[in-house]
Amino acid sequence: MQTKAAVLWEANAPWAVETIELDSPKHDEVLVELHASGICHSDEHLVTRDMPFRMPCIGGHEGAGVVREVGAHVSWLKPGDHVVFGFMPSCGRCPSCSTGHQSLCDLGAKLYSGRHISDDGYRHHARGEDISTACLIGSFAHHTVVNEASVIKIDNHYPLDRACLLGCGFVTGWGSAVYAAQVRPGDAVVVAGVGGIGGAAIQGAKLAGAKVIVAIEPVETKKDKVLELGATHVATSWQEAPAVVAEATWDRGADVFICAMGVGDGKLIKKALRMTAKRGTLVVTNIHPATETSIDVNLMDLTLTEKRIIGTLYGSGNPRADIPKLLELSSVGQVDLDIMVSRTYPLEDINDAFDDLRAGTNLRGVLRYPAADAA
């Protein structure tokens, strides 16, 4: 079939919205008509080559839609089912999946290749070339074909232009607080960077019972929104943050510090640790450039205060369990997905959406497709 998609043909170039050819799904694959896709900073990492996906590439990994066709071996999905894509596929059989760590599934080794899991082939084509897909999904498109390992079924009554956020950013941020950092009632938490991930981290920390939540967010126009998310204090710069954290925590420092900036910076790790309390945890959620191989840390301080630095992928969550759970929490008002969506765009305006992402004006921009309006 033919469909529309946003293709990145080379680094640091605009997204090209054009007609592509899409193959039918193979035996373990699913054809999905997309309704919406979140604009995640990881897609910007594709543009800047901080993340080395194969090009040309259809971007997008935070999507949701309706199943239109299933392969012969796919028995648990049928046309009409509503689904969210998990940016990390989960096979259910590898050591990570079988011990409850789906975010580290062995199939993740194929993410940067853009090739399909079953045969290392391609289902997307344009201008006479095979096109890879970001995170084996390619949700910047009206339709896509993915392996069943990348699909999570959800109940049909949830709005797909909100459910799509759970394909990456919301689970990542929420899980960074709840799972990776294990925020406990009464904790003091700092979240650096309040976009889609940071906003979800604030919500997770609040739901887990944090007493103090300090947000470091340089875009001053976001301040009211940051407080509405659940932050108790806001610092508008890393220079201002130490004084704000000290006052908010009675000079004890943060029990948990979550780095959720758009692009990680190794030079800020030392500053973050200075704001972290004894036996506190520094969670590195954001992506650093692949070429960055060193950080600035006082190792004596790390030892003498028993602080921890940990990384987390997908918020250390299990998307097959966490995506339905977070949708249920949204239904009872304990999680707010509506507040996360700052603006929606048609696929044709994708470059405007990325301009807004770079300017930091959105918590999350969402691409909304014609199928959503026709539903």
N, C-alpha and C positions, 0 to 999 in steps of 0.2 A: 504494500500500500504506500501511498504518498502522504506525508504529513509535514507540519512545520516544526522547525527546531532552531535554537540559537547555537551556532557553531563558532568555536574559537579556532581560527586557522593558524595563528602564530602568537607568540608571547607579546604582551603589552599592546595588543590590538583590540579594536572594538569587537563586540559580539555581532556576528552576521546572522540575521534571521532569514531563513530560506527554506525552500522545499527540499525534503530529503526522501530517500527511498528506505522503507522499513520492511525487513523480512518477516515472515510469519514465525511464531514461536516454535522452537524445537521441543523435544519430548519433555524436558524439565523446565520449561520457560512459560512466561505469561505475557500476553499483550494487554497493556493498560492504557485506557483513555484518561489522560491527566486532567484534573480540575484545577490544581494549584501547585505552586512550588515556592518555597521560601528562598530568599536571596541570602545566602550564608557567606561569611567572610572567607570560608574555605574555597569558594568559587573564585574569589579575588586572588587567592594564593595560586590558583591555576593560571590566572592572567599574568601574574608577576613571576611565575616559575618558582615560587617558594616551595610548591608541591609539584613534583615532576611528572604530571600526567602525560601520557602519550598524546600528541597532536597530529591531525586536527581532532578536536574533542567537542562533543555536546556537553555543556555544563549542566549543573544542577544535580542535587542528591537528596534534597529535602522536599519530597513530593508526595501527593496523594491523589487517588483517582478511582476509577471503576474498571474492573476486569472485563475485557471484551472477548478474550479467547485464551484457552489454556492448552498446554501441550499434553500429549497422550499419557504421560506418566504423572501428571499433576492431579491428584485425587481429592485434595482438600479445598480447592478453590473452584468456583464456577463463574460463568459470565453473570455480571450484575453485582458481584461482591464488591464491597468498598475496601480499599487497602491503603496502607501507608508504606512507603519504602523505608527500610532501615539502611542507612548508608554503609553500615558494616554488615555483610551477609552473615547469616548464622546457619551452619549446617546441622547442628544438634548432635554431632557425633565426635568431633575432635576433642582433645583433652580440655581445651578451654570451655567449649560449649557444655560438655558433659559435667563439668564442675561448677557450672553457674556463672561463667564469665563470657557471655556471648559477644561482648564488645571486643574480645581478643580472638575471635574465630580464626582458624587457620586459613580460611578462604580470603581473609583480608590481605594476604600476600599478593593477590591478583589485582588489588584496587588500582594501582598506578598504570597497569598495562592497558586498561580499557577493553580488554578482550573478554568474551563470554566464558563463563566458568566451565561449561561442559566440553567445549571443543577448541578453546582459544581462538575462536573465530569472531566475526562481526555480523551484526544484524542491521546496522545503520550505515547508509551510503549517501554520498553527495559529490557532485562534480567529478564523478568517475572514481572516487576514492572511498576506501573503507574509513569509517569514522568511529573513534573510540567514544566511550561514555564515562563521565565523571563518576567514580565510585561504583562502576558497573550499572549505573542507573540512567543518567541523562534526563533529568526531569525538566530541563528547559526545553520542553517539546510538548506538542499536543498529544502525542502518543509515544510509547516506548515499549521495548521488549526487554524483560529482565529475567534472571534466574529466579526460581521460586524461593531460593534462600534469602533473597533481598526483599521479600514481601511479607507484611504483617496484616492479617485480616482484622477489620474492626467492624463494629455494629454500624448499620447503614444510616442511623439517625444523626451521627455526628457531622457537623459541617466540615467539609474537606479542606476549605481554605483556612481552617484553624488546625485541623488534625495534621496537616502537612508539616507544621512546626516540630512535631515529635519525631520526624525522620532524622533529625540531627540536633539542632541547637537547643531545644527545650530540654530534652532528655540529658544532653551533655551538661548544661548548666545546672539543672535541678539535681542530677546525680553527683555532680562535683561537690555539692554541699551535703547531700543526704548520704551518698554511698562512699565516695572517695574520702571526704573530710570527716564524715560521721559526726556532723554537727549535733550537739546535744542541748537540751534545755538549759538556758542560762549562758550559753557561749557568746563570746564577742567575735564577730565575723567581719572581715573586710573583703569586698569584691572590687577588683580593679578592672574597669571597663564595663559599661552597661549597654550592651547591645542585646542581641537575641540570647546569647549564652549568659552574660552577666545578669540580665533581667530575670532569667530562670533561676540562676544561682541564688539571687535575693529571695525569690519566692520559696525555693527549697529550704534556705536557711530559716526563713520566717516560720514555715510549716514545721520544721524540726525543733522550734522553740528557742531560737537565738534571742538573746536579750538585747544585744546591740548589733546593728548592721551598718557598717560604714561603706558607702560607695565612693570610689574614686572615678569621677567622670568629668572630663574637661569641657564637654559641650554644655554650657550653662542653661540652654533652653530645655534640656532634659531634666532639670532639677526637680520640678514638680512631679514629673512622671516617675522618677527614681524613688521619690518619697511615697508615691502612691503604690509602687510595687512592694514596699515594705521596709525600705531603708530608714534608719533612724537619724543618720547623719550623712552629709555629702561633702566631699572635698573636691575641688575643681582642678587640682593638679597634684602631681607627686611631691611637689615642694610643700604644698599646704597640708598634705595628708598626715605626716607624722604628728603635727600638733593636734589635728582633729582626732586621730586615733588615740593619742595620749589622753586627751580630755574625756573622750567617750568611754575609755576603759580604765580610768583612774590610774593612768601610767602603767598598767599591767601589760598592755599590748593585746593583740588579737589571738584568740585561741585558734582561729582558722583564717588564713589569707588565701583567697582564690584569685589567680591571675586569669582574666577573661578578656584581655585586650584583643584588638583585631589582629595585631602582629606582636609576637613575643619579643622581648629585648633582654638579652642575658645580663646587661648592665643594671637592670632593675631588680634582679633577684636579690642582690645584697640589700637594697633599700627595702624590699618587701620583708626580708628576714628581720631587719631592724624593728619593724612594726609588729613582729610576731612574738607572742609571749613565750616564756619558758615552757618547754614540752608542747609548743604549738606546732601546727601543721601548715606548710605552704603547699598549695595545690596548683600545679602548672597544667592548666586546661587548654590555653590558647596555643596555636601553632607558631613555632619559631621557624625562621628560614632554615631550609635543609642544610645550608652551608655554615650555619652558626654552630660551632663545636665547643665553645667555652662560655663560662659564666663567671661573674665576679662575686665571690662568696668568702667571708671570713670563716675559715674552717674551724678555728679555735672556738669561735662563738657557737658554731653548729654543735660541737662536742660538749662544751661546758654548759649549754642551756638545753641540751637534748631536743633540739628542734628537728623536724622532719621535712624533707622536700620530696613530694611524690608527684608522679605524672598520672593523668587519667585520660582514657579514650572513651568517648561516648558516655562520659560521666560514670564509668565503671558499672554501667547498667546492663540489663538484659532486655533488649528491645521487645522481644516477643511477650514478655510479662509487663514491662514498664509502660509501653505505649497504651495498651488497653487500660492499665491502672490509672495513668495520668488523665486519660479521657474521662474515666469515672470520677476522679477527683475534681475535674473541671465541671462536671455535671452537678456536683453538690457545693460548688463555690469555694473549694479549698485550693484550687489552682485557677488562675485567670489567663486564658489564652487570648482573649479579645484584646487585652491591654498591650499585648506584645506586638500586634500588627499596627504599624504606624501608617502604612499606605499600601494600596494595591496598584498593580500595573498590568497592562496587556503585554503579551510576549514581545510585541513590536517596540515597546518602550524599555526594553531590558537595559539598554545603555544608560538611560536616565536613572533607572533603579540603582545601577552601580555607581553613578555619580553621587546619588544620595547616600549610598553606603560609605563611600570614601569621605564624604563630608560629615559623616557621623550623625545625621539628622534623624535616622530611623532606629527604633529598637529592632524591628524586622520589617523589611519590605517583602511583599508577597506578589508573585505573578499569578494572575487569575485568568483562566482560559475559557474559551467559548463554551465548552461542555458544562462549566459551572453555571453559566447563565441560562443554558437550555434545560438544566435539570429541574 
